[in-house]
Amino acid sequence: MSYTIDRTFPGARLDEIEARTRAALSDAGFGVLTEIDVAATMKKKLDKDMAGYLILGACNPGLAWQAMACEPRVGAMLPCNVILRQLDDGVEVSAVDPAASMKAIDNADLERVAGKVRGMLEGVVGAI
């Protein structure tokens, strides 16, 4: 089982796909709680250059609430990360597959919430 939901955008620029990703997340009821510019961090901390790489920590508050009601410690696995990677010929977007990541927790109610979030993230990736 794959652990991400992926889509590649040939010929695209990272800034363009970032804007489209943020809009698609917002349209689906997700907010971006955290942002990590991995390329900038690697340059600053290790003096290493790499292609653009962003991590957006997305959250749908209502579904996060449901997940935490099912399993109080599930917050250790939140938010839902979406990465944007600059490739030589475009940009790849990968969203975590919450159904795959939540398999580590034996809780049928949480599994149902994770399945709903997975469907929503599939829609987000498809809408970019």
MDTraj code that builds the backbone (N, CA, C; nanometers):
import mdtraj as md
import numpy as np

residues = "MET SER TYR THR ILE ASP ARG THR PHE PRO GLY ALA ARG LEU ASP GLU ILE GLU ALA ARG THR ARG ALA ALA LEU SER ASP ALA GLY PHE GLY VAL LEU THR GLU ILE ASP VAL ALA ALA THR MET LYS LYS LYS LEU ASP LYS ASP MET ALA GLY TYR LEU ILE LEU GLY ALA CYS ASN PRO GLY LEU ALA TRP GLN ALA MET ALA CYS GLU PRO ARG VAL GLY ALA MET LEU PRO CYS ASN VAL ILE LEU ARG GLN LEU ASP ASP GLY VAL GLU VAL SER ALA VAL ASP PRO ALA ALA SER MET LYS ALA ILE ASP ASN ALA ASP LEU GLU ARG VAL ALA GLY LYS VAL ARG GLY MET LEU GLU GLY VAL VAL GLY ALA ILE".split()
xyz = np.array([
    [0.0848, -0.1183, 0.0000],
    [0.0000, 0.0000, 0.0000],
    [0.0890, 0.1241, 0.0000],
    [0.0610, 0.2167, -0.0886],
    [0.1345, 0.3422, -0.0928],
    [0.0956, 0.4283, 0.0278],
    [0.1840, 0.5130, 0.0708],
    [0.1548, 0.5990, 0.1845],
    [0.1302, 0.7438, 0.1444],
    [0.1303, 0.7703, 0.0124],
    [0.1006, 0.9053, -0.0357],
    [0.0052, 0.9021, -0.1542],
    [-0.0588, 1.0151, -0.1754],
    [-0.1459, 1.0387, -0.2902],
    [-0.0696, 1.1387, -0.3770],
    [-0.0317, 1.0985, -0.4965],
    [0.0635, 1.1753, -0.5764],
    [0.0063, 1.2252, -0.7085],
    [0.0628, 1.3376, -0.7514],
    [0.0320, 1.3906, -0.8837],
    [0.1510, 1.4734, -0.9295],
    [0.1861, 1.4598, -1.0557],
    [0.2976, 1.5332, -1.1139],
    [0.2444, 1.6345, -1.2147],
    [0.3088, 1.7511, -1.2167],
    [0.2701, 1.8610, -1.3050],
    [0.3887, 1.8960, -1.3940],
    [0.3966, 1.8325, -1.5124],
    [0.5091, 1.8571, -1.6016],
    [0.5169, 2.0043, -1.6426],
    [0.6389, 2.0575, -1.6423],
    [0.6619, 2.1939, -1.6877],
    [0.6181, 2.3023, -1.5905],
    [0.5657, 2.2653, -1.4750],
    [0.5140, 2.3638, -1.3793],
    [0.6252, 2.4179, -1.2897],
    [0.5991, 2.5346, -1.2325],
    [0.6885, 2.5955, -1.1337],
    [0.6323, 2.5732, -0.9943],
    [0.7212, 2.5642, -0.8976],
    [0.6805, 2.5371, -0.7603],
    [0.5843, 2.6428, -0.7071],
    [0.6129, 2.7709, -0.7312],
    [0.5259, 2.8767, -0.6789],
    [0.3846, 2.8683, -0.7356],
    [0.3747, 2.8317, -0.8618],
    [0.2435, 2.8162, -0.9264],
    [0.1643, 2.7021, -0.8623],
    [0.2289, 2.5885, -0.8437],
    [0.1612, 2.4719, -0.7865],
    [0.1323, 2.4947, -0.6380],
    [0.2184, 2.5681, -0.5699],
    [0.1920, 2.6011, -0.4296],
    [0.0623, 2.6808, -0.4171],
    [0.0452, 2.7806, -0.5010],
    [-0.0777, 2.8616, -0.4961],
    [-0.2001, 2.7759, -0.5265],
    [-0.1898, 2.6903, -0.6261],
    [-0.3025, 2.6039, -0.6613],
    [-0.3330, 2.5032, -0.5504],
    [-0.2284, 2.4533, -0.4854],
    [-0.2458, 2.3570, -0.3758],
    [-0.3150, 2.4230, -0.2579],
    [-0.2697, 2.5420, -0.2213],
    [-0.3322, 2.6139, -0.1095],
    [-0.4803, 2.6411, -0.1385],
    [-0.5111, 2.6791, -0.2613],
    [-0.6503, 2.7059, -0.2984],
    [-0.7337, 2.5782, -0.2914],
    [-0.6804, 2.4673, -0.3419],
    [-0.7541, 2.3404, -0.3394],
    [-0.7756, 2.2927, -0.1954],
    [-0.6757, 2.3089, -0.1108],
    [-0.6913, 2.2724, 0.0304],
    [-0.8004, 2.3570, 0.0954],
    [-0.7962, 2.4856, 0.0726],
    [-0.8957, 2.5763, 0.1308],
    [-1.0362, 2.5419, 0.0828],
    [-1.0492, 2.5167, -0.0465],
    [-1.1800, 2.4824, -0.1029],
    [-1.2383, 2.3554, -0.0406],
    [-1.1495, 2.2660, 0.0066],
    [-1.1943, 2.1393, 0.0668],
    [-1.2075, 2.1498, 0.2194],
    [-1.1890, 2.2690, 0.2743],
    [-1.2067, 2.2879, 0.4178],
    [-1.0820, 2.2658, 0.5014],
    [-0.9659, 2.2619, 0.4362],
    [-0.8398, 2.2459, 0.5079],
    [-0.7716, 2.3810, 0.5225],
    [-0.7089, 2.4021, 0.6362],
    [-0.6221, 2.5167, 0.6556],
    [-0.4786, 2.4685, 0.6627],
    [-0.3855, 2.5569, 0.6335],
    [-0.2445, 2.5224, 0.6447],
    [-0.1945, 2.5739, 0.7792],
    [-0.1640, 2.4817, 0.8703],
    [-0.1180, 2.5162, 1.0043],
    [0.0319, 2.5389, 1.0118],
    [0.1060, 2.4620, 0.9322],
    [0.2515, 2.4716, 0.9343],
    [0.3050, 2.4750, 0.7922],
    [0.4194, 2.5394, 0.7785],
    [0.4877, 2.5450, 0.6491],
    [0.6364, 2.5287, 0.6759],
    [0.6986, 2.4392, 0.6040],
    [0.8427, 2.4205, 0.6165],
    [0.9039, 2.4283, 0.4774],
    [0.9936, 2.5231, 0.4595],
    [1.0703, 2.5338, 0.3363],
    [1.1949, 2.4485, 0.3586],
    [1.1881, 2.3240, 0.3178],
    [1.2948, 2.2281, 0.3439],
    [1.4233, 2.2707, 0.2743],
    [1.4136, 2.3197, 0.1509],
    [1.5335, 2.3608, 0.0776],
    [1.6054, 2.4733, 0.1521],
    [1.5319, 2.5719, 0.2003],
    [1.5929, 2.6832, 0.2746],
    [1.6531, 2.6342, 0.4059],
    [1.5850, 2.5413, 0.4730],
    [1.6359, 2.4884, 0.5993],
    [1.7646, 2.4106, 0.5785],
    [1.7706, 2.3273, 0.4746],
    [1.8925, 2.2506, 0.4473],
    [2.0087, 2.3434, 0.4123],
    [1.9793, 2.4491, 0.3402],
    [2.0842, 2.5458, 0.3056],
    [2.1358, 2.6144, 0.4319],
    [2.0447, 2.6574, 0.5170],
    [2.0822, 2.7290, 0.6394],
    [2.1558, 2.6390, 0.7386],
    [2.1025, 2.5193, 0.7614],
    [2.1576, 2.4314, 0.8651],
    [2.2780, 2.3488, 0.8199],
    [2.2788, 2.3084, 0.6924],
    [2.3837, 2.2181, 0.6432],
    [2.4655, 2.2755, 0.5288],
    [2.4288, 2.3946, 0.4823],
    [2.4904, 2.4560, 0.3642],
    [2.4828, 2.3619, 0.2430],
    [2.3675, 2.2952, 0.2305],
    [2.3418, 2.2040, 0.1183],
    [2.2349, 2.2647, 0.0294],
    [2.2580, 2.2580, -0.1005],
    [2.1599, 2.3057, -0.1977],
    [2.0739, 2.1898, -0.2435],
    [1.9454, 2.2172, -0.2576],
    [1.8545, 2.1173, -0.3121],
    [1.7431, 2.1901, -0.3869],
    [1.6754, 2.1178, -0.4709],
    [1.5617, 2.1745, -0.5429],
    [1.4515, 2.2107, -0.4446],
    [1.3616, 2.2980, -0.4871],
    [1.2519, 2.3410, -0.4022],
    [1.1760, 2.2238, -0.3420],
    [1.1472, 2.2348, -0.2133],
    [1.0790, 2.1279, -0.1406],
    [1.0051, 2.1932, -0.0250],
    [0.8742, 2.1947, -0.0308],
    [0.7916, 2.2536, 0.0739],
    [0.7070, 2.1466, 0.1402],
    [0.6874, 2.1605, 0.2702],
    [0.5935, 2.0754, 0.3431],
    [0.4851, 2.1663, 0.3990],
    [0.3611, 2.1399, 0.3597],
    [0.2460, 2.2127, 0.4127],
    [0.1716, 2.1194, 0.5069],
    [0.1554, 2.1613, 0.6316],
    [0.0814, 2.0828, 0.7303],
    [-0.0643, 2.1258, 0.7281],
    [-0.1500, 2.0457, 0.6656],
    [-0.2903, 2.0819, 0.6450],
    [-0.3799, 2.0170, 0.7498],
    [-0.4863, 2.0884, 0.7865],
    [-0.5785, 2.0375, 0.8872],
    [-0.7217, 2.0765, 0.8527],
    [-0.8099, 1.9809, 0.8645],
    [-0.9527, 2.0076, 0.8594],
    [-0.9995, 1.9966, 1.0039],
    [-1.0320, 2.1105, 1.0683],
    [-1.0603, 2.1079, 1.2120],
    [-1.1701, 2.0100, 1.2536],
    [-1.2763, 2.0016, 1.1778],
    [-1.3857, 1.9123, 1.2139],
    [-1.3438, 1.7667, 1.2146],
    [-1.2662, 1.7286, 1.1143],
    [-1.2213, 1.5892, 1.1080],
    [-1.1102, 1.5613, 1.2076],
    [-1.0266, 1.6609, 1.2357],
    [-0.9254, 1.6434, 1.3400],
    [-0.9943, 1.6216, 1.4750],
    [-1.1003, 1.6969, 1.4985],
    [-1.1780, 1.6821, 1.6229],
    [-1.2337, 1.5398, 1.6340],
    [-1.2906, 1.4921, 1.5223],
    [-1.3457, 1.3561, 1.5226],
    [-1.2364, 1.2531, 1.5491],
    [-1.1219, 1.2706, 1.4844],
    [-1.0118, 1.1747, 1.5009],
    [-0.9633, 1.1730, 1.6459],
    [-0.9493, 1.2910, 1.7062],
    [-0.9022, 1.2975, 1.8449],
    [-1.0064, 1.2433, 1.9427],
    [-1.1342, 1.2536, 1.9067],
    [-1.2385, 1.1951, 1.9899],
    [-1.2294, 1.0424, 1.9870],
    [-1.1906, 0.9867, 1.8726],
    [-1.1754, 0.8415, 1.8592],
    [-1.0492, 0.7912, 1.9281],
    [-0.9455, 0.8719, 1.9215],
    [-0.8133, 0.8288, 1.9679],
    [-0.7362, 0.9523, 2.0148],
    [-0.7383, 0.9825, 2.1434],
    [-0.6818, 1.1072, 2.1942],
    [-0.5355, 1.1337, 2.1584],
    [-0.4539, 1.0311, 2.1421],
    [-0.3119, 1.0519, 2.1103],
    [-0.2845, 1.0625, 1.9612],
    [-0.3876, 1.0595, 1.8794],
    [-0.3676, 1.0649, 1.7347],
    [-0.3066, 1.1988, 1.6911],
    [-0.3134, 1.2993, 1.7766],
    [-0.2518, 1.4280, 1.7452],
    [-0.1035, 1.4155, 1.7143],
    [-0.0396, 1.3105, 1.7628],
    [0.1014, 1.2879, 1.7309],
    [0.1216, 1.2617, 1.5819],
    [0.0132, 1.2276, 1.5122],
    [0.0220, 1.1972, 1.3696],
    [-0.0413, 1.3063, 1.2834],
    [-0.0777, 1.4167, 1.3444],
    [-0.1396, 1.5270, 1.2714],
    [-0.0404, 1.6420, 1.2620],
    [-0.0557, 1.7338, 1.1696],
    [-0.1572, 1.7449, 1.0653],
    [-0.1249, 1.6553, 0.9457],
    [-0.2087, 1.6652, 0.8442],
    [-0.1875, 1.5911, 0.7199],
    [-0.0854, 1.6679, 0.6365],
    [0.0314, 1.6090, 0.6165],
    [0.1348, 1.6778, 0.5400],
    [0.1138, 1.6607, 0.3900],
    [0.1372, 1.7700, 0.3206],
    [0.1349, 1.7733, 0.1745],
    [0.2695, 1.8296, 0.1322],
    [0.3429, 1.7553, 0.0497],
    [0.4723, 1.8059, 0.0049],
    [0.4653, 1.8471, -0.1411],
    [0.5450, 1.9480, -0.1724],
    [0.5604, 1.9956, -0.3093],
    [0.7093, 1.9903, -0.3399],
    [0.7460, 1.9151, -0.4432],
    [0.8871, 1.8972, -0.4793],
    [0.9110, 1.9451, -0.6211],
    [1.0090, 2.0328, -0.6354],
    [1.0495, 2.0758, -0.7689],
    [1.1292, 1.9631, -0.8317],
    [1.0876, 1.9200, -0.9491],
    [1.1588, 1.8179, -1.0256],
    [1.2294, 1.8860, -1.1419],
    [1.3153, 1.8133, -1.2116],
    [1.3831, 1.8708, -1.3285],
    [1.2830, 1.9173, -1.4332],
    [1.1705, 1.8462, -1.4440],
    [1.0751, 1.8753, -1.5513],
    [0.9365, 1.9127, -1.4996],
    [0.9270, 1.9618, -1.3766],
    [0.7964, 2.0003, -1.3252],
    [0.7925, 1.9953, -1.1740],
    [0.6732, 1.9702, -1.1208],
    [0.6516, 1.9659, -0.9759],
    [0.5707, 1.8423, -0.9414],
    [0.6079, 1.7785, -0.8309],
    [0.5312, 1.6658, -0.7788],
    [0.4654, 1.7083, -0.6484],
    [0.3377, 1.6766, -0.6344],
    [0.2640, 1.6978, -0.5103],
    [0.2350, 1.5601, -0.4517],
    [0.2634, 1.5448, -0.3225],
    [0.2348, 1.4199, -0.2524],
    [0.1667, 1.4537, -0.1207],
    [0.0474, 1.4006, -0.1017],
    [-0.0247, 1.4177, 0.0244],
    [-0.0192, 1.2858, 0.1000],
    [-0.0056, 1.2948, 0.2313],
    [-0.0064, 1.1733, 0.3118],
    [-0.1388, 1.0997, 0.2905],
    [-0.1322, 0.9692, 0.2899],
    [-0.2539, 0.8885, 0.2856],
    [-0.2890, 0.8551, 0.4299],
    [-0.3859, 0.9277, 0.4896],
    [-0.4164, 0.9037, 0.6302],
    [-0.4686, 0.7632, 0.6574],
    [-0.5328, 0.7017, 0.5602],
    [-0.5816, 0.5647, 0.5812],
    [-0.4630, 0.4705, 0.5990],
    [-0.3558, 0.4931, 0.5226],
    [-0.2363, 0.4096, 0.5362],
    [-0.1649, 0.4376, 0.6678],
    [-0.1497, 0.5639, 0.7031],
    [-0.0755, 0.5962, 0.8247],
    [-0.1510, 0.5564, 0.9514],
    [-0.2825, 0.5585, 0.9464],
    [-0.3614, 0.5240, 1.0655],
    [-0.3754, 0.3735, 1.0851],
    [-0.3260, 0.2936, 0.9907],
    [-0.3282, 0.1473, 1.0062],
    [-0.2477, 0.1045, 1.1291],
    [-0.1566, 0.1912, 1.1731],
    [-0.0760, 0.1598, 1.2904],
    [-0.1593, 0.1600, 1.4187],
    [-0.2803, 0.2166, 1.4124],
    [-0.3665, 0.2287, 1.5296],
    [-0.4872, 0.1371, 1.5106],
    [-0.5092, 0.0474, 1.6015],
    [-0.6207, -0.0472, 1.5921],
    [-0.7467, 0.0177, 1.6492],
    [-0.8181, 0.0911, 1.5615],
    [-0.9380, 0.1619, 1.6053],
    [-1.0280, 0.1799, 1.4826],
    [-1.1361, 0.1062, 1.4756],
    [-1.2252, 0.1072, 1.3588],
    [-1.2883, 0.2443, 1.3367],
    [-1.3223, 0.3151, 1.4442],
    [-1.3813, 0.4483, 1.4281],
    [-1.2807, 0.5440, 1.3655],
    [-1.1570, 0.5370, 1.4096],
    [-1.0518, 0.6210, 1.3523],
    [-1.0277, 0.5844, 1.2069],
    [-1.0355, 0.4570, 1.1768],
    [-1.0173, 0.4110, 1.0392],
    [-1.1225, 0.4746, 0.9467],
    [-1.2455, 0.4876, 0.9934],
    [-1.3513, 0.5504, 0.9127],
    [-1.3223, 0.6990, 0.8904],
    [-1.2776, 0.7686, 0.9936],
    [-1.2432, 0.9105, 0.9794],
    [-1.1265, 0.9254, 0.8819],
    [-1.0251, 0.8422, 0.8965],
    [-0.9087, 0.8477, 0.8082],
    [-0.9486, 0.8222, 0.6625],
    [-1.0424, 0.7309, 0.6407],
    [-1.0907, 0.7051, 0.5047],
    [-1.1588, 0.8271, 0.4449],
    [-1.2348, 0.8978, 0.5276],
    [-1.2996, 1.0199, 0.4799],
    [-1.1956, 1.1264, 0.4444],
    [-1.0961, 1.1422, 0.5298],
    [-0.9904, 1.2400, 0.5030],
    [-0.9143, 1.2009, 0.3765],
    [-0.8885, 1.0713, 0.3601],
    [-0.8191, 1.0248, 0.2395],
    [-0.8957, 1.0664, 0.1144],
    [-1.0256, 1.0437, 0.1146],
    [-1.1075, 1.0821, -0.0002],
    [-1.1011, 1.2321, -0.0276],
    [-1.1025, 1.3097, 0.0795],
    [-1.0935, 1.4548, 0.0624],
    [-0.9577, 1.4960, 0.0064],
    [-0.8505, 1.4346, 0.0544],
    [-0.7174, 1.4683, 0.0031],
    [-0.6989, 1.4220, -0.1410],
    [-0.7600, 1.3089, -0.1760],
    [-0.7583, 1.2680, -0.3170],
    [-0.8255, 1.3753, -0.4029],
    [-0.9363, 1.4303, -0.3531],
    [-1.0046, 1.5373, -0.4242],
    [-0.9197, 1.6617, -0.4350],
    [-0.8475, 1.6946, -0.3278],
    [-0.7597, 1.8117, -0.3293],
    [-0.6504, 1.7940, -0.4358],
    [-0.5834, 1.6815, -0.4321],
    [-0.4749, 1.6566, -0.5279],
    [-0.5296, 1.6590, -0.6701],
    [-0.6464, 1.6037, -0.6893],
    [-0.7082, 1.6048, -0.8220],
    [-0.7493, 1.7438, -0.8684],
    [-0.7790, 1.8324, -0.7737],
    [-0.8272, 1.9671, -0.8079],
    [-0.7143, 2.0675, -0.8339],
    [-0.5932, 2.0285, -0.8021],
    [-0.4815, 2.1236, -0.8200],
    [-0.4609, 2.1524, -0.9673],
])
top = md.Topology()
chain = top.add_chain()
for i, resn in enumerate(residues, 1):
    res = top.add_residue(resn, chain, resSeq=i)
    for name in ("N", "CA", "C"):
        top.add_atom(name, md.element.get_by_symbol(name[0]), res)
traj = md.Trajectory(xyz[None], top)
